Structures are given as structure tokens and as C-alpha cells.
Amino acid sequence: MNREVIVTCAITGAGDTVGKHPAIPVTPREIAEAAIEAAKAGATIAHMHVREPGSGQPSRRVELYREVVNRIRDSSTDIIVNLTAGMGGDLQIADANPTEQGPASDMVGAIERLAHVEELLPEICTLDCGTLNFGDGDSIYVGTPEMLRKGARRIQELGVKPELECFDSGHVWMANRLFEEGLIDGKPMYQLCLGIPYGAPASTETMLTMRNLLPREAIWAGFAIGRMQMPMVAQAALLGGHVRVGLEDNLWLEKGVYASNASLTERAVEILRHLGARTLTPAEGREALGLKPRN
């Protein structure tokens, strides 16, 4: 069991959740304030996407990331900044003409997916470690081995720590290959992402299997979406890992009660405390992960 746990709060995500919850963070101010509230509730890391302020749709605009990061850095509240670099890999394939991209596609190359990381130099950014049938319908997330090598190499050059997001066992295999090829500095950091259709199911057996594929040096966390979010908080800690919660992955604190990022963080901290674990501060998290704080 891990008794000193890093808690990541995933603030808003890119999913179609704005109409399903009365207070999904959308504007840069809302996202930054939610991250600060999560930090005050006990989060070590804030993992962030951005959205278009008018529509709530997912965005890759650097100026939106810039405002979020500047608001957090200008606040008196410390939290480790973790920015997604997964946007720009969405490919919709129409059955009538599968050689053409559908209107929901947002495809750019590996380096362009890192434009905001290049400018803002967060302490951590994600690297989604493979292609996946992402939900029902006709869309997939595309991350080819060569795309991942290019992305990992550029993240390494920037001095940012990659969080290797693994949605299935093959993604762990790919992430391990990046580490073996010298494209990951220091101890590799993995995030085991469970319950996303159609990747790895949210179960003890799956989390254990994926954990057992990790290199000995790995630092890892695990989470599940929806109603399995809190059970997997306990499971990840019991298996020796760190944890993630947040509105990106789950909208409910309990049946009929909408969650906030702060309330989900508080619930995770409470679960960990009852298990006999404590949560790490951002300063302690930086030390555990080998991070250099950004000024």
C-alpha cells in the first residue's frame, strides 16, 4: 500500500459534460479558480484542459491555456500544473466515405499538439500513449508510435515531465518502449486510465494487470470514470499507486448530488485518511516526482 499519496484533480476535461452539470468550469477564470479550490481541498496536482468560453467546446487555443496558467501562478495557492497535450488527435471516420475526415475531427501533428506546452512550460504535461476507439460512434483517438516518439522527444527537450496516460495494456507497452529508448528522463510517471469505452475496464483485475506491466522505477497513479471513481481511489492506493479525481471523470459526489472539483478532492482525501494514508503537498509532490518548480 502507498501511504504517501499524490492526489491529482482533473478539472474539466474535453468531454460533452457542460449540459450535464450546472457548474462545469468553462472559462479560463473558472478553470483556474476550480484548480485553486482543489488545491485548498488537498490536491497536489491540477490536470487541465481548456474550453471555448462561449460554447464550452474543447479547445487547443494557447491564449486560453496562458490565462489559466497565469491566474494559477499569480495566486497565493501552490499546486503542480499539469496540462493536457492530448488534444489534436481526434479522428471521425464516416462510414459512407472512410477515406475522409468527419466534421468532429481535430487532427494535428505531434509537435503542434504541444504548442501551449512550448510556451508555458508546465511542470507536467500528458502524453496519451496510443490509439483508441474513444467511446461509441465513429471517432478514434490517434497516437501512432512515431507520433509518440516525436512528442516524447520534444517534451524531453523542453524539460517538462510527461505523464504517460495509458488507456489499455498496449499503451503501457508503448510507454515502456519510450522509457527503454531513453525518451523519458528520471522515473517514468504513468496514469492508468480505466473505464473509458473502449479501453481498459474499471476493475481491480485490470488495474493490477496494468500495474504489473510497469517498470520497477515507475511512479504511477490510477483512476476510473463515473461511479467507479472513488472505489478506484482506494484501489490505487492499496496497490501502491497515487490517485486522480475531478469533474473530467465524474460529475457526482453521490446519487443525486452534483460534485465540484473541491468536493471530489475532499472525498478522496477522506478515503485515503481512513486507509491510514496521507496526501502530499505540492512541494512534497515535486520532490517525489523529481520536478523543478516553475517561476
C-alpha beads as a LAMMPS data file, in Angstrom:
LAMMPS data file: protein, C-alpha beads

295 atoms
294 bonds

1 atom types
1 bond types

-500.0 500.0 xlo xhi
-500.0 500.0 ylo yhi
-500.0 500.0 zlo zhi

Masses

1 110.0

Atoms # bond

1 1 1 0.000 0.000 0.000
2 1 1 1.046 3.577 -0.668
3 1 1 0.749 5.684 2.485
4 1 1 2.028 8.951 0.968
5 1 1 -0.290 9.724 -1.917
6 1 1 -0.265 12.339 -4.666
7 1 1 -3.819 13.470 -5.454
8 1 1 -4.435 14.803 -8.954
9 1 1 -7.624 16.738 -9.656
10 1 1 -8.688 16.697 -13.332
11 1 1 -10.596 19.956 -13.546
12 1 1 -12.755 19.976 -16.681
13 1 1 -11.662 17.609 -19.480
14 1 1 -12.838 17.724 -23.082
15 1 1 -15.972 15.619 -22.806
16 1 1 -19.545 16.687 -23.579
17 1 1 -20.373 17.454 -19.940
18 1 1 -21.327 21.150 -19.980
19 1 1 -25.049 20.419 -20.377
20 1 1 -24.950 17.591 -17.856
21 1 1 -23.762 19.585 -14.831
22 1 1 -24.698 23.111 -13.699
23 1 1 -21.149 24.232 -12.915
24 1 1 -18.597 22.675 -15.260
25 1 1 -15.592 25.040 -15.387
26 1 1 -15.532 26.583 -18.871
27 1 1 -13.800 29.966 -18.899
28 1 1 -10.108 30.300 -18.030
29 1 1 -11.091 32.104 -14.830
30 1 1 -13.466 29.281 -13.814
31 1 1 -10.873 26.607 -14.583
32 1 1 -8.147 28.394 -12.644
33 1 1 -10.436 29.065 -9.670
34 1 1 -11.516 25.412 -9.622
35 1 1 -7.868 24.325 -9.609
36 1 1 -7.132 26.667 -6.705
37 1 1 -10.165 25.366 -4.791
38 1 1 -8.990 21.799 -5.398
39 1 1 -5.548 22.709 -4.069
40 1 1 -7.100 24.119 -0.907
41 1 1 -9.086 20.883 -0.570
42 1 1 -5.877 18.833 -0.660
43 1 1 -4.967 18.262 -4.318
44 1 1 -1.285 18.013 -5.166
45 1 1 -1.664 18.398 -8.948
46 1 1 -4.237 20.090 -11.181
47 1 1 -4.647 18.452 -14.597
48 1 1 -6.256 20.855 -17.059
49 1 1 -7.865 21.128 -20.454
50 1 1 -9.371 24.361 -21.757
51 1 1 -12.724 25.074 -23.390
52 1 1 -14.097 27.764 -25.666
53 1 1 -15.679 30.299 -23.280
54 1 1 -18.769 30.859 -25.418
55 1 1 -19.686 27.287 -26.275
56 1 1 -17.911 25.132 -23.718
57 1 1 -16.450 23.046 -26.526
58 1 1 -12.905 21.670 -26.108
59 1 1 -10.139 23.910 -27.388
60 1 1 -6.423 23.937 -28.164
61 1 1 -6.030 27.732 -28.143
62 1 1 -2.776 28.731 -26.485
63 1 1 -4.191 32.021 -25.183
64 1 1 -6.771 30.149 -23.121
65 1 1 -4.099 27.945 -21.565
66 1 1 -1.982 31.046 -20.964
67 1 1 -4.738 32.746 -18.970
68 1 1 -5.424 29.645 -16.878
69 1 1 -1.761 29.108 -16.034
70 1 1 -1.086 32.788 -15.320
71 1 1 -4.068 33.001 -12.975
72 1 1 -2.836 29.977 -11.027
73 1 1 0.772 31.149 -10.931
74 1 1 -0.294 34.649 -9.822
75 1 1 -2.386 33.280 -6.956
76 1 1 -1.112 32.665 -3.452
77 1 1 -2.100 28.983 -3.690
78 1 1 0.502 26.430 -4.733
79 1 1 -0.387 23.471 -6.955
80 1 1 1.558 21.488 -9.562
81 1 1 0.365 22.432 -13.059
82 1 1 -0.317 19.513 -15.398
83 1 1 -1.592 20.457 -18.876
84 1 1 -3.124 18.020 -21.310
85 1 1 -1.280 17.523 -24.581
86 1 1 -3.852 15.061 -25.865
87 1 1 -5.918 17.480 -27.913
88 1 1 -5.476 17.342 -31.674
89 1 1 -5.765 13.579 -32.063
90 1 1 -9.497 13.184 -32.690
91 1 1 -10.403 11.484 -35.953
92 1 1 -14.000 10.940 -37.047
93 1 1 -14.412 8.389 -39.816
94 1 1 -17.640 8.428 -41.811
95 1 1 -18.888 5.005 -42.869
96 1 1 -20.069 6.351 -46.240
97 1 1 -16.574 7.601 -47.140
98 1 1 -13.986 6.270 -44.685
99 1 1 -11.093 7.966 -46.500
100 1 1 -12.335 11.429 -45.446
101 1 1 -12.352 13.041 -42.006
102 1 1 -15.721 13.803 -40.472
103 1 1 -16.722 17.206 -39.034
104 1 1 -15.860 16.171 -35.470
105 1 1 -12.209 15.568 -36.383
106 1 1 -9.449 17.671 -34.851
107 1 1 -6.187 16.264 -36.157
108 1 1 -2.772 17.902 -35.932
109 1 1 0.754 16.532 -35.747
110 1 1 2.672 15.538 -32.638
111 1 1 4.582 18.810 -32.292
112 1 1 1.575 21.065 -32.881
113 1 1 -0.217 19.278 -30.018
114 1 1 2.493 20.735 -27.772
115 1 1 2.177 24.414 -28.782
116 1 1 0.896 25.507 -25.347
117 1 1 3.478 23.350 -23.581
118 1 1 6.250 25.000 -25.623
119 1 1 5.158 28.460 -24.487
120 1 1 4.049 27.881 -20.894
121 1 1 6.418 25.123 -19.731
122 1 1 4.156 23.483 -17.165
123 1 1 5.758 21.138 -14.681
124 1 1 3.895 18.173 -16.218
125 1 1 2.069 17.528 -19.479
126 1 1 0.277 14.397 -20.597
127 1 1 1.229 12.057 -23.410
128 1 1 -1.608 9.735 -24.475
129 1 1 0.230 6.531 -25.303
130 1 1 -1.728 5.002 -28.166
131 1 1 -4.703 4.910 -30.490
132 1 1 -8.120 4.049 -29.053
133 1 1 -11.766 3.631 -30.051
134 1 1 -12.820 6.509 -27.801
135 1 1 -16.458 5.878 -26.927
136 1 1 -19.356 4.819 -29.119
137 1 1 -19.776 6.154 -32.609
138 1 1 -17.207 6.571 -35.356
139 1 1 -14.404 8.536 -33.669
140 1 1 -10.986 7.375 -32.539
141 1 1 -8.079 8.995 -30.763
142 1 1 -4.928 8.699 -32.884
143 1 1 -1.474 8.360 -31.373
144 1 1 0.864 6.336 -33.574
145 1 1 4.223 5.058 -32.281
146 1 1 6.159 7.618 -34.338
147 1 1 3.886 10.455 -33.198
148 1 1 4.543 9.403 -29.617
149 1 1 8.285 9.266 -30.141
150 1 1 8.285 12.758 -31.643
151 1 1 6.117 14.093 -28.825
152 1 1 8.160 12.426 -26.086
153 1 1 11.414 13.721 -27.576
154 1 1 10.138 17.309 -27.698
155 1 1 8.726 17.134 -24.153
156 1 1 12.124 15.853 -23.028
157 1 1 13.891 18.745 -24.780
158 1 1 11.586 21.218 -23.029
159 1 1 12.384 19.790 -19.596
160 1 1 8.724 19.029 -18.852
161 1 1 7.808 15.750 -17.168
162 1 1 5.438 13.622 -19.253
163 1 1 2.543 11.857 -17.594
164 1 1 2.164 8.704 -19.685
165 1 1 -1.584 8.199 -19.987
166 1 1 -2.432 4.564 -20.637
167 1 1 -5.990 3.606 -21.576
168 1 1 -5.213 -0.063 -22.239
169 1 1 -2.438 -2.596 -21.697
170 1 1 -0.944 -1.960 -25.139
171 1 1 -0.496 1.677 -24.176
172 1 1 1.599 0.573 -21.203
173 1 1 3.700 -1.477 -23.617
174 1 1 4.221 1.614 -25.796
175 1 1 5.051 3.829 -22.810
176 1 1 7.559 1.258 -21.600
177 1 1 9.181 1.336 -25.032
178 1 1 9.544 5.128 -24.854
179 1 1 11.282 4.736 -21.497
180 1 1 13.540 1.961 -22.789
181 1 1 14.515 4.115 -25.779
182 1 1 15.704 6.910 -23.478
183 1 1 12.897 9.343 -24.340
184 1 1 11.761 9.682 -20.707
185 1 1 14.077 11.269 -18.145
186 1 1 14.122 10.248 -14.496
187 1 1 11.496 7.929 -13.070
188 1 1 8.667 7.477 -15.592
189 1 1 5.240 8.708 -14.464
190 1 1 2.226 6.656 -15.575
191 1 1 -1.506 7.332 -15.316
192 1 1 -3.680 4.203 -15.662
193 1 1 -6.993 5.387 -17.132
194 1 1 -9.827 2.909 -16.562
195 1 1 -13.437 2.667 -17.654
196 1 1 -13.241 4.786 -20.823
197 1 1 -15.100 2.997 -23.641
198 1 1 -13.440 1.057 -25.216
199 1 1 -10.220 0.841 -23.298
200 1 1 -9.345 -0.956 -20.101
201 1 1 -12.354 -1.789 -17.892
202 1 1 -12.579 -0.308 -14.403
203 1 1 -11.798 -3.315 -12.233
204 1 1 -9.299 -4.486 -9.670
205 1 1 -8.066 -7.164 -12.055
206 1 1 -7.376 -4.656 -14.828
207 1 1 -5.589 -2.160 -12.598
208 1 1 -3.449 -4.929 -11.108
209 1 1 -2.577 -6.313 -14.550
210 1 1 -1.551 -2.900 -15.876
211 1 1 0.406 -2.098 -12.730
212 1 1 2.318 -5.356 -13.090
213 1 1 3.437 -4.324 -16.589
214 1 1 5.174 -1.178 -15.318
215 1 1 8.939 -0.877 -14.952
216 1 1 10.324 -1.165 -11.448
217 1 1 11.266 2.537 -11.441
218 1 1 7.765 3.723 -12.316
219 1 1 5.705 6.205 -10.351
220 1 1 2.077 5.503 -11.136
221 1 1 -1.460 6.629 -10.468
222 1 1 -4.777 5.171 -11.473
223 1 1 -8.358 6.329 -11.806
224 1 1 -11.745 5.312 -13.162
225 1 1 -14.623 7.333 -14.518
226 1 1 -18.171 7.674 -13.221
227 1 1 -19.379 5.732 -10.206
228 1 1 -16.125 3.783 -10.046
229 1 1 -14.068 6.907 -9.341
230 1 1 -13.988 6.609 -5.542
231 1 1 -13.633 2.803 -5.387
232 1 1 -10.542 3.156 -7.581
233 1 1 -9.141 5.856 -5.292
234 1 1 -8.966 3.206 -2.597
235 1 1 -7.816 0.515 -5.014
236 1 1 -4.954 2.527 -6.464
237 1 1 -3.609 3.394 -3.029
238 1 1 -3.920 -0.217 -1.854
239 1 1 -1.946 -1.391 -4.899
240 1 1 0.830 1.124 -4.209
241 1 1 -0.176 3.948 -6.529
242 1 1 -1.350 7.538 -6.489
243 1 1 -4.879 8.748 -7.310
244 1 1 -6.905 11.049 -9.530
245 1 1 -10.392 12.528 -9.158
246 1 1 -12.216 15.508 -10.684
247 1 1 -15.081 16.626 -12.887
248 1 1 -13.269 15.471 -16.019
249 1 1 -14.001 11.906 -14.921
250 1 1 -17.112 12.040 -12.734
251 1 1 -19.927 14.569 -12.186
252 1 1 -21.480 13.187 -8.995
253 1 1 -20.469 13.204 -5.355
254 1 1 -23.215 10.714 -4.614
255 1 1 -26.565 9.796 -6.142
256 1 1 -28.467 12.979 -6.925
257 1 1 -25.729 15.300 -5.613
258 1 1 -23.602 17.184 -8.121
259 1 1 -19.904 17.235 -7.312
260 1 1 -17.355 20.017 -7.535
261 1 1 -13.649 19.544 -8.010
262 1 1 -13.123 20.584 -4.398
263 1 1 -15.727 18.161 -3.033
264 1 1 -14.315 15.250 -5.041
265 1 1 -10.842 16.091 -3.782
266 1 1 -12.086 16.279 -0.199
267 1 1 -13.785 12.888 -0.567
268 1 1 -10.599 11.304 -1.936
269 1 1 -8.538 12.793 0.882
270 1 1 -11.041 11.417 3.394
271 1 1 -10.902 7.920 1.879
272 1 1 -7.124 7.947 1.959
273 1 1 -7.092 9.153 5.557
274 1 1 -9.380 6.300 6.603
275 1 1 -6.976 3.889 4.884
276 1 1 -4.139 5.263 7.002
277 1 1 -2.523 7.276 4.191
278 1 1 -1.737 10.957 3.939
279 1 1 -1.776 13.198 0.879
280 1 1 1.321 15.017 -0.319
281 1 1 1.543 18.785 -0.585
282 1 1 2.611 20.263 -3.926
283 1 1 6.121 20.808 -2.538
284 1 1 6.301 17.184 -1.412
285 1 1 4.859 16.071 -4.744
286 1 1 7.591 17.909 -6.631
287 1 1 10.218 16.160 -4.558
288 1 1 8.614 12.738 -5.074
289 1 1 8.340 13.268 -8.839
290 1 1 11.724 14.917 -9.290
291 1 1 10.213 18.156 -10.576
292 1 1 11.789 21.566 -10.730
293 1 1 9.289 24.293 -9.793
294 1 1 8.479 26.836 -12.485
295 1 1 8.751 30.534 -11.631

Bonds

1 1 1 2
2 1 2 3
3 1 3 4
4 1 4 5
5 1 5 6
6 1 6 7
7 1 7 8
8 1 8 9
9 1 9 10
10 1 10 11
11 1 11 12
12 1 12 13
13 1 13 14
14 1 14 15
15 1 15 16
16 1 16 17
17 1 17 18
18 1 18 19
19 1 19 20
20 1 20 21
21 1 21 22
22 1 22 23
23 1 23 24
24 1 24 25
25 1 25 26
26 1 26 27
27 1 27 28
28 1 28 29
29 1 29 30
30 1 30 31
31 1 31 32
32 1 32 33
33 1 33 34
34 1 34 35
35 1 35 36
36 1 36 37
37 1 37 38
38 1 38 39
39 1 39 40
40 1 40 41
41 1 41 42
42 1 42 43
43 1 43 44
44 1 44 45
45 1 45 46
46 1 46 47
47 1 47 48
48 1 48 49
49 1 49 50
50 1 50 51
51 1 51 52
52 1 52 53
53 1 53 54
54 1 54 55
55 1 55 56
56 1 56 57
57 1 57 58
58 1 58 59
59 1 59 60
60 1 60 61
61 1 61 62
62 1 62 63
63 1 63 64
64 1 64 65
65 1 65 66
66 1 66 67
67 1 67 68
68 1 68 69
69 1 69 70
70 1 70 71
71 1 71 72
72 1 72 73
73 1 73 74
74 1 74 75
75 1 75 76
76 1 76 77
77 1 77 78
78 1 78 79
79 1 79 80
80 1 80 81
81 1 81 82
82 1 82 83
83 1 83 84
84 1 84 85
85 1 85 86
86 1 86 87
87 1 87 88
88 1 88 89
89 1 89 90
90 1 90 91
91 1 91 92
92 1 92 93
93 1 93 94
94 1 94 95
95 1 95 96
96 1 96 97
97 1 97 98
98 1 98 99
99 1 99 100
100 1 100 101
101 1 101 102
102 1 102 103
103 1 103 104
104 1 104 105
105 1 105 106
106 1 106 107
107 1 107 108
108 1 108 109
109 1 109 110
110 1 110 111
111 1 111 112
112 1 112 113
113 1 113 114
114 1 114 115
115 1 115 116
116 1 116 117
117 1 117 118
118 1 118 119
119 1 119 120
120 1 120 121
121 1 121 122
122 1 122 123
123 1 123 124
124 1 124 125
125 1 125 126
126 1 126 127
127 1 127 128
128 1 128 129
129 1 129 130
130 1 130 131
131 1 131 132
132 1 132 133
133 1 133 134
134 1 134 135
135 1 135 136
136 1 136 137
137 1 137 138
138 1 138 139
139 1 139 140
140 1 140 141
141 1 141 142
142 1 142 143
143 1 143 144
144 1 144 145
145 1 145 146
146 1 146 147
147 1 147 148
148 1 148 149
149 1 149 150
150 1 150 151
151 1 151 152
152 1 152 153
153 1 153 154
154 1 154 155
155 1 155 156
156 1 156 157
157 1 157 158
158 1 158 159
159 1 159 160
160 1 160 161
161 1 161 162
162 1 162 163
163 1 163 164
164 1 164 165
165 1 165 166
166 1 166 167
167 1 167 168
168 1 168 169
169 1 169 170
170 1 170 171
171 1 171 172
172 1 172 173
173 1 173 174
174 1 174 175
175 1 175 176
176 1 176 177
177 1 177 178
178 1 178 179
179 1 179 180
180 1 180 181
181 1 181 182
182 1 182 183
183 1 183 184
184 1 184 185
185 1 185 186
186 1 186 187
187 1 187 188
188 1 188 189
189 1 189 190
190 1 190 191
191 1 191 192
192 1 192 193
193 1 193 194
194 1 194 195
195 1 195 196
196 1 196 197
197 1 197 198
198 1 198 199
199 1 199 200
200 1 200 201
201 1 201 202
202 1 202 203
203 1 203 204
204 1 204 205
205 1 205 206
206 1 206 207
207 1 207 208
208 1 208 209
209 1 209 210
210 1 210 211
211 1 211 212
212 1 212 213
213 1 213 214
214 1 214 215
215 1 215 216
216 1 216 217
217 1 217 218
218 1 218 219
219 1 219 220
220 1 220 221
221 1 221 222
222 1 222 223
223 1 223 224
224 1 224 225
225 1 225 226
226 1 226 227
227 1 227 228
228 1 228 229
229 1 229 230
230 1 230 231
231 1 231 232
232 1 232 233
233 1 233 234
234 1 234 235
235 1 235 236
236 1 236 237
237 1 237 238
238 1 238 239
239 1 239 240
240 1 240 241
241 1 241 242
242 1 242 243
243 1 243 244
244 1 244 245
245 1 245 246
246 1 246 247
247 1 247 248
248 1 248 249
249 1 249 250
250 1 250 251
251 1 251 252
252 1 252 253
253 1 253 254
254 1 254 255
255 1 255 256
256 1 256 257
257 1 257 258
258 1 258 259
259 1 259 260
260 1 260 261
261 1 261 262
262 1 262 263
263 1 263 264
264 1 264 265
265 1 265 266
266 1 266 267
267 1 267 268
268 1 268 269
269 1 269 270
270 1 270 271
271 1 271 272
272 1 272 273
273 1 273 274
274 1 274 275
275 1 275 276
276 1 276 277
277 1 277 278
278 1 278 279
279 1 279 280
280 1 280 281
281 1 281 282
282 1 282 283
283 1 283 284
284 1 284 285
285 1 285 286
286 1 286 287
287 1 287 288
288 1 288 289
289 1 289 290
290 1 290 291
291 1 291 292
292 1 292 293
293 1 293 294
294 1 294 295
